[in-house]
């Protein structure tokens, strides 16, 4: 089958809303891409809970929405903090 985003032929596609999406396109989302690579069951859990309607809505999922459902540190995914101030 073909990916609905990049039109590439792939034998394993993820169903995100109404689209079939390949692994490369899933990894375009920085956080969900990491979850997909390390914990596929957690990735499917997040998709079920967040219910994105299509691929564009999937890309708009925020870090706060993900952290409200799953403790990323507990499953071993470390993300850089956004409140770091660099002193010069």
Residue pairs with C-beta under 8 A, 6 or more apart in sequence:
1 9
1 10
1 11
1 13
1 20
2 8
2 9
2 10
2 20
3 10
3 13
3 20
3 21
3 22
3 24
3 25
4 19
4 20
4 21
4 55
5 19
5 21
5 22
5 25
5 55
6 22
6 24
6 25
8 22
8 24
10 22
10 23
12 22
12 23
13 20
13 21
13 22
14 20
14 21
14 22
14 23
14 26
14 36
14 47
15 21
16 26
16 47
16 52
16 54
16 55
16 58
17 51
17 52
17 53
17 54
17 55
17 57
17 58
18 53
18 54
19 54
19 55
21 55
21 58
23 36
25 55
26 32
26 33
26 36
27 33
27 36
27 37
28 59
29 58
29 59
29 61
31 61
31 63
31 66
31 72
31 77
31 79
32 43
32 46
32 58
32 61
32 66
34 77
34 79
35 42
35 43
35 46
35 66
35 70
35 72
35 75
35 77
36 43
38 75
38 76
38 77
39 75
39 77
42 70
42 75
45 69
45 70
46 66
46 69
46 70
49 69
50 61
50 65
50 69
52 58
52 61
63 79
66 72
72 78
72 79
